[in-house]
Amino acid sequence: MSEKVAYIFPGQGAQLVGMGKDFYESEPIAKEIFDKADKITGFELSKFCFEGPEDILNSTTISQPAIFTVSIAILEVLKSKGLLKPVSVCAGLSLGEYTALYAAGVFNFEDGLKLVQKRGQAMQAAADASKGSMVSIIGLEQEAVEKLCIEAAEGELLSCANFNCPGQIVITGNVDACKRSLELAEKYGAMKAIELKVAGAFHSEMMQSAADELKAALQTCQINEPKEIAVIANVSAEYYQNKEQISQGLVRQLTGAVLWQKCMEKLLADGIAKFYEIGPNKVLTGLMRRINRRTDIVNISDVESMKKLNGVN
């Protein structure tokens, strides 16, 4: 019996200027995907990926469709060359879950990109309408982080947003509450507390208006049942069973916490023996090294790493 394989896809924060350019210039399939993305989004998305400027690429409205497009372009090139082992399950961190759903055949590229573009716009609008931020807490367990949130909140909103890997939990909430958490983190024994460069309090109640808009957009999108390829949900660390669960999970993801560590631990417990991280940067490979450093994981983020695939497959 062949080993079980997972494809995993990065989320917002993985973007970097120049991503996907080498694929665009050398692989016709990638060029076709980028050109299609420019038409679907209605602007030169590819130019922002390849040339920046960095502050524009980092914006929520641009980075989300950009990362989605780059990840799919790389995936399709790898598939066309037969460089990947057949996949059992897909997963993606936050935004990356949309790429995972595309890879599993749940929706097509155009519908997925339109959803992601809408998601980015709705999240930016929700952020503009509220004063929120996020802070990465390094070196604390969940219980300590939750106590830190209660003290720093002082009646305002502050909660856990991302459980990324052991010792790395991101919290989200009001700007002032986030600032207080930076001052209090050392008291709780944190190694470090880093304010993230984000537009708002993502994965919190402050994103409710974005969740409402996304729910409406999902109702007009063609969603297929997950069949041969499973997809694990960020919000529950369980596999999606049907399209209703998928819609609910994507909406819940905007206001709820991302359980990335639990998702990866579940896949490892279920016998996934090999992981491919497909998309810009190496964020998920870094997290996996903290979750289980013995995991067989291969990162493909550029043409150079693709060329090495033949030697490691």
N, C-alpha and C positions, 0 to 999 in steps of 0.2 A: 504493500500500500504506500502511495506517495505521501510525502510530508505535507502537513497542512500549512497554508501560506496566507498571510494577511498583507493587504496594501493599506498604508496609512498616509494621511494627507494633512499638511500643515494649515494653520489658521492665521488670522490677522496678527501681524508682528513679524511674520517670516519674510515679508517683502524686502527687496533690496534693488537698488537701481542697477539695471543691466540684466535682470533676471529674464531668462527665456530667449535672449537675443541670439545666442550661439545656436540654439535649436531652430529659430526662425530663419537664420542665414544658411543653415546646412540641411534642413529637413523639410521637404515640401508639405508634409502633413501638418507640421507645426505652423508653417506660414499660412496655410489654409485656415487653421483654427484661429490664429491671431487676426487675420483679415476678416473672418466672420464675426469675431468679437467686436471689432471696430464698428462693423455695420449694426450689430444688435444693440450695443450701448449708445451708439449715436455720436461717438467721439473717438479720437485716436488713442484708445486704451493702450495699444502696443507701444506707442511713442513714450507714454509715461513709464511703462515697464522697462524699456530699453535705455531711455535717456533721463528719466526723472522730470523735473527736479524732485529731490528727495522729500521736501515738505508736502508737495502735491501727492506723490505716490503714497506717503504715509497717511494721508487723510482717509477717513473711514469710507467715504463714497468711492474712492479710487482703488484703495488697497484690496478691498474685498473682491470686486470683479477681476482685478489684476491677478491675485493669487489663484483664484479659481481657474482662470484661463491658462496661466502658466502651468499649473499642475496637470490640467487635462491635456495640454499640448505635449508635455513630457510623457504622460501615460500613453497617449495614442502612438507616439513615436516608438516607445518601448514595445508596445503590443504588436505594431507593424513589423518590427524586427525579430519578434519571437524571443525577446531577451528576458521575459519574466516567467516564472513558474506559475501554473494555473492557480487562481485565487480562490480561497474558501470564504474569506470574510474581509470586509472593508471597514475602516474607521477613519474619522477625521476630527481634529481638534476644533471645536466650535464651528467657525466658517468652513473648516475642512470637511465637516460632515456632509456638506452639499457635494463636494467632489467625490466622497465615498458613495453617496447615493447615485451619482451619475455613473460611477464605475460599476455599480451593481445593477445598472439598467433601470433604475427607478424613474428617472426622467432624462430627457435628451439635453444636449448642450445648450440649445437656445432657451428652453424653458428654465433650465438650471441657472444660466447666466442672468436671465431677466429677474428671477427670484433673488439671486445674490445682489444684483444691482439695487433692487427694491429694498432689500434688507439693509444694505449700507446706507441708503438715503434715509430710511425710516429711523435707523439708529442714530444717524447724525442729527436729524431733526429732534429726536427725543433728547439727545445730549445738549443741543442748543437751548432747549426749553427748560433745562434743569442744570444745577451746578453740581456735577459729580466728577469723581476721579476713581483711580484704582491704585493699590499698593501691593507690591510683591513682598511677602514675609518669608525670609529664609531662615531655616533652622529651628522651626517650631512644629510641634504636633498639632493636630486639629483642635483638640480640647483647649490648648493654650491660646490658639488663634481666636477661637470663639469667645474666650474670656476677654482677650484683648479688644475684640470688636465691641463687646458690651460696655467696657469701661470707656473706650475712645468715642463711642457713639454719642454719649450724653443726651440720649433721647432722639438723636438723629438717625438716619439710615446708615448702617454699616454691617456688611455680612460677607460670608465667604463666596467667592465667585468661581475660582478654578482650583481644583485639587490636582496639580500637575504631576508631581512626583514626591517621594519622601523628602520632607524638609522644604518644600516649595508650595506655598498656598497664596493665592492672590485674593485680596479682599476688595470690596467695592462699596461705594456709597457717597454721601455728601462730601463735598470738598473739605469742609472744616473737620469733619469726623476723620477723614483720611489723613489730614495734617496732624491731628492729635495722635493717630495710630503710629505715625513716624516717630513722635516724641516718646511714646509709651513702649515701643517694641523692645527696647533694651531691657526695660524693667521685667518683661516676661521671659527674657533669655534669648531673644532672637539674635542671630548672627548679623543680620542685615535687614533693613526695610527700605525698599526702593519705590519711589513714586513713579508710576508708569506714564509714558507720554501717550495718553489716550484722550479721546474727545469727551468721554463721559463715564458714568457709572454703569458699564456694561454688565450683563448678567445680574441685574438687580431690578427692583420694582420701578426704578426710574425709567426703565425701558418698556413699560406697559403699553404706551401709545404705539411704539414700534411693533410690539407683539400683536396688537390689534390690526395694524396695517398688514403685517406679514400673514396673519390668519386669512384676511380677505384675499390677498394675492394667491395664497395656496389653493383657495377654492376655485380659482380660474386656471390652475396648472394641471396638466395631464400627469398624474402620478400612477406608476405601475406597482403592482404587488412585488415585493422582493422574493425572487424565486431561487435560482441556483446559488446566488451569492448572498450571504448574510451581511447585515449592517448592524453594528452595535451603537446604541444611543448614548450620547453624552450625558443626558439627564438622569438615566437610570442604570447605566452599565449593563443593560439587557438587550437582547437582539430584537429588532423590530419584527413584528409578526404580520402586519398588514399596513395598508396605506393610511388608514385613519390614525394609527399609532405614529406613523412618520410625520403627518401634519401636526399632530399634537406635540410631538417631541421637538420639532423645529420651532414651534411657537413658544413652548416652555423654556427652551434653551435661552431665549432672550432675557428672561427675568429670573432664571434659575441657575444653579451652579453646574459647572462642567466637571464631571467625575472622570477625568482622563486616566488617572492612576488606576482607579478601579476597572475601567474599561480594558486597559492593557493587562492587568492582573487576571481578569476574567479570560481573555484570549489565551494567555499563557497556561492557565489552569485547564482550558479546553483543548490543549494540545497543539496550539499554533507553534510551529517549529521555526518558521522563517518570516521575517518582516521586511517589506520594502517601503522605505519612506520616499514618496514621490512628490516632488514640488520644490519650490525655492528654499534655500537655506538648509540647516541641519538641526532645527529646533527639536523635533520629535526623537531623533537619534540621541541627542543629548539627554532628553528626559528618560528615554528607555535605559540608558546607561545607569541612571539613578534608581530606576524601578527594579531592573534585574540586569546586572552588567554582563551576565553570561548569554543574554539573548542574541541570537543570530539576526542582525539587522543590517541592511544595506541601504545607503542613501543615494538617490539619483536626483541631483539638483542642477546638473549642467552636462554638457556633451562629454567633458573629460571623465566624469564619474560614470557615464553610460558606457564609455569605451572600456572601462575596467570591469564591467559586469560579466563579460565572457569568462574572466579569470576566477570570479567568485561564485558563479552560479553552480 
